[in-house]
Amino acid sequence: MTAGGGNQLISVHPDELKFIFELEKQSFCDLKVMNNTEHHVAFKVKTTSPKKYFVRPNTGVIQPWDSCVIRVTLQAQGEAPPDMQCKDKFLLQSAIVLPNTDVDELPPDTVKNIGASNNFFNKDSGKTIEECKLRVVYTPPTAAQGNLEDEGLGSSTRSPDANSTLQRLKEERDAAFRQTQLLQQDLDMLKRRRKNDPGFSLMFAGFVGVIGIMVGFLLNLLLSSPPTTE
Protein backbone atom coordinates (compact mmCIF):
# COMPACT_ATOMS: atom_id res chain seq x y z
CA MET A 1 0.00 0.00 0.00
CA THR A 2 1.48 3.30 -1.06
CA ALA A 3 0.48 6.85 -0.30
CA GLY A 4 0.65 10.09 -2.18
CA GLY A 5 2.93 10.30 -5.23
CA GLY A 6 4.79 6.96 -4.80
CA ASN A 7 2.65 5.07 -7.31
CA GLN A 8 3.75 3.94 -10.75
CA LEU A 9 0.46 4.23 -12.65
CA ILE A 10 -0.78 7.51 -11.21
CA SER A 11 0.35 10.37 -9.00
CA VAL A 12 -1.96 12.26 -6.66
CA HIS A 13 -1.66 15.85 -5.45
CA PRO A 14 -2.01 16.73 -2.64
CA ASP A 15 -1.15 13.55 -0.73
CA GLU A 16 -3.78 14.16 1.96
CA LEU A 17 -7.31 15.58 2.06
CA LYS A 18 -7.48 18.87 3.96
CA PHE A 19 -10.85 20.38 4.86
CA ILE A 20 -11.61 23.67 6.61
CA PHE A 21 -14.00 22.37 9.25
CA GLU A 22 -16.95 24.51 10.40
CA LEU A 23 -20.09 23.12 12.04
CA GLU A 24 -23.14 22.94 9.75
CA LYS A 25 -21.07 23.97 6.72
CA GLN A 26 -19.83 22.02 3.72
CA SER A 27 -16.17 22.01 2.76
CA PHE A 28 -14.35 20.55 -0.23
CA CYS A 29 -10.90 19.44 -1.32
CA ASP A 30 -9.71 18.87 -4.91
CA LEU A 31 -7.38 16.02 -5.85
CA LYS A 32 -5.44 16.12 -9.11
CA VAL A 33 -4.81 12.59 -10.40
CA MET A 34 -2.26 12.20 -13.20
CA ASN A 35 -1.73 9.17 -15.42
CA ASN A 36 2.02 8.59 -15.57
CA THR A 37 1.87 5.92 -18.27
CA GLU A 38 1.22 5.38 -21.98
CA HIS A 39 -1.80 3.23 -21.06
CA HIS A 40 -5.41 4.03 -20.23
CA VAL A 41 -5.84 3.84 -16.45
CA ALA A 42 -9.13 3.37 -14.61
CA PHE A 43 -9.53 4.62 -11.04
CA LYS A 44 -12.00 4.14 -8.22
CA VAL A 45 -12.45 5.95 -4.90
CA LYS A 46 -13.36 4.32 -1.58
CA THR A 47 -13.68 5.77 1.91
CA THR A 48 -14.21 4.51 5.44
CA SER A 49 -17.07 7.02 5.90
CA PRO A 50 -19.16 7.05 2.70
CA LYS A 51 -22.09 8.92 4.30
CA LYS A 52 -19.93 11.92 5.21
CA TYR A 53 -18.38 12.60 1.80
CA PHE A 54 -19.58 13.30 -1.74
CA VAL A 55 -17.03 12.39 -4.44
CA ARG A 56 -17.24 13.42 -8.12
CA PRO A 57 -16.12 11.74 -10.22
CA ASN A 58 -15.83 8.67 -8.02
CA THR A 59 -14.70 6.48 -10.90
CA GLY A 60 -13.32 7.06 -14.36
CA VAL A 61 -10.70 6.36 -17.03
CA ILE A 62 -7.69 8.65 -17.55
CA GLN A 63 -6.06 8.73 -20.97
CA PRO A 64 -2.28 8.30 -21.36
CA TRP A 65 -0.26 11.18 -19.84
CA ASP A 66 -3.49 12.99 -19.02
CA SER A 67 -5.01 14.04 -15.69
CA CYS A 68 -8.33 14.67 -13.99
CA VAL A 69 -9.56 16.49 -10.90
CA ILE A 70 -11.60 14.71 -8.23
CA ARG A 71 -13.62 16.94 -5.91
CA VAL A 72 -14.31 15.51 -2.45
CA THR A 73 -17.00 17.37 -0.50
CA LEU A 74 -17.33 17.02 3.26
CA GLN A 75 -21.02 17.19 4.10
CA ALA A 76 -22.17 19.60 6.82
CA GLN A 77 -21.47 18.07 10.22
CA GLY A 78 -23.32 18.66 13.49
CA GLU A 79 -20.35 18.00 15.73
CA ALA A 80 -16.57 18.05 15.51
CA PRO A 81 -14.35 15.04 16.26
CA PRO A 82 -12.37 15.11 19.55
CA ASP A 83 -9.37 17.46 19.27
CA MET A 84 -10.23 17.91 15.56
CA GLN A 85 -8.49 14.60 14.86
CA CYS A 86 -10.20 12.85 11.94
CA LYS A 87 -9.76 9.09 11.56
CA ASP A 88 -11.40 8.87 8.12
CA LYS A 89 -9.36 7.37 5.29
CA PHE A 90 -9.66 7.34 1.51
CA LEU A 91 -8.41 4.69 -0.89
CA LEU A 92 -7.80 5.42 -4.57
CA GLN A 93 -7.42 2.25 -6.64
CA SER A 94 -6.12 2.22 -10.21
CA ALA A 95 -5.59 -0.37 -12.94
CA ILE A 96 -4.64 -0.44 -16.62
CA VAL A 97 -7.61 -0.97 -18.95
CA LEU A 98 -8.15 -1.30 -22.70
CA PRO A 99 -8.18 1.95 -24.72
CA ASN A 100 -11.85 1.54 -25.65
CA THR A 101 -12.99 1.08 -22.04
CA ASP A 102 -15.88 3.44 -21.27
CA VAL A 103 -16.45 4.94 -17.83
CA ASP A 104 -20.02 3.59 -17.95
CA GLU A 105 -18.60 0.06 -17.99
CA LEU A 106 -17.07 0.55 -14.56
CA PRO A 107 -19.14 -0.31 -11.46
CA PRO A 108 -21.03 2.85 -10.33
CA ASP A 109 -21.18 2.12 -6.59
CA THR A 110 -17.53 2.87 -5.93
CA VAL A 111 -17.70 5.25 -2.97
CA LYS A 112 -18.11 2.70 -0.26
CA ASN A 113 -16.34 1.27 2.74
CA ILE A 114 -12.70 0.45 2.08
CA GLY A 115 -13.30 -3.11 3.18
CA ALA A 116 -16.00 -3.70 0.55
CA SER A 117 -15.22 -5.83 -2.49
CA ASN A 118 -15.81 -5.07 -6.15
CA ASN A 119 -15.32 -7.40 -9.10
CA PHE A 120 -13.55 -4.94 -11.41
CA PHE A 121 -10.94 -3.87 -8.85
CA ASN A 122 -10.81 -7.18 -7.00
CA LYS A 123 -7.23 -8.42 -6.68
CA ASP A 124 -8.48 -11.97 -7.30
CA SER A 125 -9.54 -10.92 -10.81
CA GLY A 126 -5.94 -11.19 -12.01
CA LYS A 127 -5.50 -7.46 -12.68
CA THR A 128 -2.60 -5.49 -11.24
CA ILE A 129 -4.32 -3.15 -8.80
CA GLU A 130 -2.43 -0.16 -7.48
CA GLU A 131 -3.66 1.46 -4.28
CA CYS A 132 -3.06 4.90 -2.83
CA LYS A 133 -4.12 5.65 0.74
CA LEU A 134 -5.02 9.23 1.71
CA ARG A 135 -5.65 10.49 5.22
CA VAL A 136 -8.08 13.26 6.14
CA VAL A 137 -7.08 16.41 8.01
CA TYR A 138 -9.53 18.92 9.51
CA THR A 139 -8.37 22.54 9.85
CA PRO A 140 -10.31 25.07 11.99
CA PRO A 141 -11.26 28.31 10.19
CA THR A 142 -9.12 30.30 12.64
CA ALA A 143 -5.93 28.47 11.63
CA ALA A 144 -5.08 30.92 8.85
CA GLN A 145 -5.29 33.88 11.24
CA GLY A 146 -3.21 31.92 13.77
CA ASN A 147 -0.49 31.44 11.16
CA LEU A 148 -0.34 35.19 10.60
CA GLU A 149 0.17 35.79 14.31
CA ASP A 150 2.94 33.16 14.44
CA GLU A 151 4.75 35.05 11.67
CA GLY A 152 4.61 38.31 13.63
CA LEU A 153 1.64 39.66 11.73
CA GLY A 154 -0.80 39.51 14.62
CA SER A 155 -3.82 41.75 15.09
CA SER A 156 -2.41 43.58 18.12
CA THR A 157 -0.60 46.22 16.04
CA ARG A 158 -2.75 46.23 12.90
CA SER A 159 -6.21 47.42 12.00
CA PRO A 160 -8.91 44.88 10.98
CA ASP A 161 -8.61 46.06 7.35
CA ALA A 162 -4.85 45.50 7.37
CA ASN A 163 -5.26 42.02 8.88
CA SER A 164 -7.86 41.15 6.27
CA THR A 165 -5.57 42.33 3.45
CA LEU A 166 -2.59 40.39 4.79
CA GLN A 167 -4.64 37.23 5.18
CA ARG A 168 -5.98 37.56 1.62
CA LEU A 169 -2.43 38.07 0.26
CA LYS A 170 -1.16 35.05 2.15
CA GLU A 171 -3.98 32.90 0.79
CA GLU A 172 -3.23 34.13 -2.75
CA ARG A 173 0.45 33.31 -2.38
CA ASP A 174 -0.35 29.85 -1.02
CA ALA A 175 -2.69 29.26 -3.96
CA ALA A 176 0.00 30.47 -6.37
CA PHE A 177 2.50 28.06 -4.81
CA ARG A 178 0.11 25.14 -5.21
CA GLN A 179 -0.63 26.15 -8.81
CA THR A 180 3.12 26.35 -9.55
CA GLN A 181 3.54 22.79 -8.27
CA LEU A 182 0.68 21.56 -10.48
CA LEU A 183 2.09 23.36 -13.54
CA GLN A 184 5.50 21.81 -12.92
CA GLN A 185 3.89 18.37 -12.74
CA ASP A 186 2.06 19.07 -16.01
CA LEU A 187 5.34 20.07 -17.63
CA ASP A 188 7.02 16.86 -16.44
CA MET A 189 4.09 14.86 -17.81
CA LEU A 190 4.37 16.61 -21.20
CA LYS A 191 8.09 15.84 -21.34
CA ARG A 192 7.39 12.15 -20.77
CA ARG A 193 4.66 12.22 -23.40
CA ARG A 194 7.01 13.85 -25.91
CA LYS A 195 9.49 10.99 -25.52
CA ASN A 196 6.77 8.46 -26.34
CA ASP A 197 5.20 10.43 -29.22
CA PRO A 198 7.65 12.02 -31.72
CA GLY A 199 4.78 13.81 -33.49
CA PHE A 200 3.96 15.65 -30.29
CA SER A 201 6.91 18.10 -30.63
CA LEU A 202 5.00 21.14 -31.98
CA MET A 203 2.21 20.82 -29.41
CA PHE A 204 4.81 20.25 -26.72
CA ALA A 205 6.66 23.46 -27.62
CA GLY A 206 3.43 25.45 -27.41
CA PHE A 207 2.52 23.98 -24.02
CA VAL A 208 6.00 24.59 -22.66
CA GLY A 209 5.82 28.24 -23.74
CA VAL A 210 2.45 28.81 -22.07
CA ILE A 211 3.40 26.95 -18.89
CA GLY A 212 6.74 28.78 -18.75
CA ILE A 213 4.96 32.15 -18.82
CA MET A 214 2.50 31.06 -16.12
CA VAL A 215 5.22 29.63 -13.89
CA GLY A 216 7.23 32.85 -14.24
CA PHE A 217 4.21 34.94 -13.29
CA LEU A 218 3.40 32.75 -10.29
CA LEU A 219 7.00 32.71 -9.08
CA ASN A 220 7.07 36.51 -9.31
CA LEU A 221 3.93 36.59 -7.15
CA LEU A 222 5.42 34.14 -4.65
CA LEU A 223 8.63 36.13 -4.31
CA SER A 224 6.92 39.48 -3.86
CA SER A 225 6.51 40.62 -0.25
CA PRO A 226 3.07 41.67 1.03
CA PRO A 227 2.71 45.30 2.12
CA THR A 228 3.25 46.00 5.81
CA THR A 229 0.37 48.37 6.45
CA GLU A 230 0.51 49.91 9.90
C-alpha positions as CSV (number, residue, x, y, z in Angstrom):
1,M,0.0,0.0,0.0
2,T,1.5,3.3,-1.1
3,A,0.5,6.8,-0.3
4,G,0.7,10.1,-2.2
5,G,2.9,10.3,-5.2
6,G,4.8,7.0,-4.8
7,N,2.7,5.1,-7.3
8,Q,3.8,3.9,-10.8
9,L,0.5,4.2,-12.7
10,I,-0.8,7.5,-11.2
11,S,0.3,10.4,-9.0
12,V,-2.0,12.3,-6.7
13,H,-1.7,15.9,-5.5
14,P,-2.0,16.7,-2.6
15,D,-1.1,13.6,-0.7
16,E,-3.8,14.2,2.0
17,L,-7.3,15.6,2.1
18,K,-7.5,18.9,4.0
19,F,-10.8,20.4,4.9
20,I,-11.6,23.7,6.6
21,F,-14.0,22.4,9.2
22,E,-16.9,24.5,10.4
23,L,-20.1,23.1,12.0
24,E,-23.1,22.9,9.8
25,K,-21.1,24.0,6.7
26,Q,-19.8,22.0,3.7
27,S,-16.2,22.0,2.8
28,F,-14.4,20.6,-0.2
29,C,-10.9,19.4,-1.3
30,D,-9.7,18.9,-4.9
31,L,-7.4,16.0,-5.8
32,K,-5.4,16.1,-9.1
33,V,-4.8,12.6,-10.4
34,M,-2.3,12.2,-13.2
35,N,-1.7,9.2,-15.4
36,N,2.0,8.6,-15.6
37,T,1.9,5.9,-18.3
38,E,1.2,5.4,-22.0
39,H,-1.8,3.2,-21.1
40,H,-5.4,4.0,-20.2
41,V,-5.8,3.8,-16.4
42,A,-9.1,3.4,-14.6
43,F,-9.5,4.6,-11.0
44,K,-12.0,4.1,-8.2
45,V,-12.4,6.0,-4.9
46,K,-13.4,4.3,-1.6
47,T,-13.7,5.8,1.9
48,T,-14.2,4.5,5.4
49,S,-17.1,7.0,5.9
50,P,-19.2,7.1,2.7
51,K,-22.1,8.9,4.3
52,K,-19.9,11.9,5.2
53,Y,-18.4,12.6,1.8
54,F,-19.6,13.3,-1.7
55,V,-17.0,12.4,-4.4
56,R,-17.2,13.4,-8.1
57,P,-16.1,11.7,-10.2
58,N,-15.8,8.7,-8.0
59,T,-14.7,6.5,-10.9
60,G,-13.3,7.1,-14.4
61,V,-10.7,6.4,-17.0
62,I,-7.7,8.7,-17.5
63,Q,-6.1,8.7,-21.0
64,P,-2.3,8.3,-21.4
65,W,-0.3,11.2,-19.8
66,D,-3.5,13.0,-19.0
67,S,-5.0,14.0,-15.7
68,C,-8.3,14.7,-14.0
69,V,-9.6,16.5,-10.9
70,I,-11.6,14.7,-8.2
71,R,-13.6,16.9,-5.9
72,V,-14.3,15.5,-2.4
73,T,-17.0,17.4,-0.5
74,L,-17.3,17.0,3.3
75,Q,-21.0,17.2,4.1
76,A,-22.2,19.6,6.8
77,Q,-21.5,18.1,10.2
78,G,-23.3,18.7,13.5
79,E,-20.3,18.0,15.7
80,A,-16.6,18.1,15.5
81,P,-14.3,15.0,16.3
82,P,-12.4,15.1,19.5
83,D,-9.4,17.5,19.3
84,M,-10.2,17.9,15.6
85,Q,-8.5,14.6,14.9
86,C,-10.2,12.8,11.9
87,K,-9.8,9.1,11.6
88,D,-11.4,8.9,8.1
89,K,-9.4,7.4,5.3
90,F,-9.7,7.3,1.5
91,L,-8.4,4.7,-0.9
92,L,-7.8,5.4,-4.6
93,Q,-7.4,2.3,-6.6
94,S,-6.1,2.2,-10.2
95,A,-5.6,-0.4,-12.9
96,I,-4.6,-0.4,-16.6
97,V,-7.6,-1.0,-18.9
98,L,-8.2,-1.3,-22.7
99,P,-8.2,2.0,-24.7
100,N,-11.8,1.5,-25.6
101,T,-13.0,1.1,-22.0
102,D,-15.9,3.4,-21.3
103,V,-16.5,4.9,-17.8
104,D,-20.0,3.6,-18.0
105,E,-18.6,0.1,-18.0
106,L,-17.1,0.5,-14.6
107,P,-19.1,-0.3,-11.5
108,P,-21.0,2.8,-10.3
109,D,-21.2,2.1,-6.6
110,T,-17.5,2.9,-5.9
111,V,-17.7,5.3,-3.0
112,K,-18.1,2.7,-0.3
113,N,-16.3,1.3,2.7
114,I,-12.7,0.4,2.1
115,G,-13.3,-3.1,3.2
116,A,-16.0,-3.7,0.6
117,S,-15.2,-5.8,-2.5
118,N,-15.8,-5.1,-6.1
119,N,-15.3,-7.4,-9.1
120,F,-13.6,-4.9,-11.4
121,F,-10.9,-3.9,-8.8
122,N,-10.8,-7.2,-7.0
123,K,-7.2,-8.4,-6.7
124,D,-8.5,-12.0,-7.3
125,S,-9.5,-10.9,-10.8
126,G,-5.9,-11.2,-12.0
127,K,-5.5,-7.5,-12.7
128,T,-2.6,-5.5,-11.2
129,I,-4.3,-3.2,-8.8
130,E,-2.4,-0.2,-7.5
131,E,-3.7,1.5,-4.3
132,C,-3.1,4.9,-2.8
133,K,-4.1,5.7,0.7
134,L,-5.0,9.2,1.7
135,R,-5.6,10.5,5.2
136,V,-8.1,13.3,6.1
137,V,-7.1,16.4,8.0
138,Y,-9.5,18.9,9.5
139,T,-8.4,22.5,9.9
140,P,-10.3,25.1,12.0
141,P,-11.3,28.3,10.2
142,T,-9.1,30.3,12.6
143,A,-5.9,28.5,11.6
144,A,-5.1,30.9,8.9
145,Q,-5.3,33.9,11.2
146,G,-3.2,31.9,13.8
147,N,-0.5,31.4,11.2
148,L,-0.3,35.2,10.6
149,E,0.2,35.8,14.3
150,D,2.9,33.2,14.4
151,E,4.8,35.1,11.7
152,G,4.6,38.3,13.6
153,L,1.6,39.7,11.7
154,G,-0.8,39.5,14.6
155,S,-3.8,41.7,15.1
156,S,-2.4,43.6,18.1
157,T,-0.6,46.2,16.0
158,R,-2.7,46.2,12.9
159,S,-6.2,47.4,12.0
160,P,-8.9,44.9,11.0
161,D,-8.6,46.1,7.4
162,A,-4.9,45.5,7.4
163,N,-5.3,42.0,8.9
164,S,-7.9,41.2,6.3
165,T,-5.6,42.3,3.5
166,L,-2.6,40.4,4.8
167,Q,-4.6,37.2,5.2
168,R,-6.0,37.6,1.6
169,L,-2.4,38.1,0.3
170,K,-1.2,35.1,2.2
171,E,-4.0,32.9,0.8
172,E,-3.2,34.1,-2.8
173,R,0.5,33.3,-2.4
174,D,-0.3,29.9,-1.0
175,A,-2.7,29.3,-4.0
176,A,0.0,30.5,-6.4
177,F,2.5,28.1,-4.8
178,R,0.1,25.1,-5.2
179,Q,-0.6,26.1,-8.8
180,T,3.1,26.3,-9.6
181,Q,3.5,22.8,-8.3
182,L,0.7,21.6,-10.5
183,L,2.1,23.4,-13.5
184,Q,5.5,21.8,-12.9
185,Q,3.9,18.4,-12.7
186,D,2.1,19.1,-16.0
187,L,5.3,20.1,-17.6
188,D,7.0,16.9,-16.4
189,M,4.1,14.9,-17.8
190,L,4.4,16.6,-21.2
191,K,8.1,15.8,-21.3
192,R,7.4,12.1,-20.8
193,R,4.7,12.2,-23.4
194,R,7.0,13.9,-25.9
195,K,9.5,11.0,-25.5
196,N,6.8,8.5,-26.3
197,D,5.2,10.4,-29.2
198,P,7.7,12.0,-31.7
199,G,4.8,13.8,-33.5
200,F,4.0,15.7,-30.3
201,S,6.9,18.1,-30.6
202,L,5.0,21.1,-32.0
203,M,2.2,20.8,-29.4
204,F,4.8,20.3,-26.7
205,A,6.7,23.5,-27.6
206,G,3.4,25.5,-27.4
207,F,2.5,24.0,-24.0
208,V,6.0,24.6,-22.7
209,G,5.8,28.2,-23.7
210,V,2.4,28.8,-22.1
211,I,3.4,26.9,-18.9
212,G,6.7,28.8,-18.8
213,I,5.0,32.1,-18.8
214,M,2.5,31.1,-16.1
215,V,5.2,29.6,-13.9
216,G,7.2,32.8,-14.2
217,F,4.2,34.9,-13.3
218,L,3.4,32.7,-10.3
219,L,7.0,32.7,-9.1
220,N,7.1,36.5,-9.3
221,L,3.9,36.6,-7.1
222,L,5.4,34.1,-4.7
223,L,8.6,36.1,-4.3
224,S,6.9,39.5,-3.9
225,S,6.5,40.6,-0.2
226,P,3.1,41.7,1.0
227,P,2.7,45.3,2.1
228,T,3.3,46.0,5.8
229,T,0.4,48.4,6.5
230,E,0.5,49.9,9.9
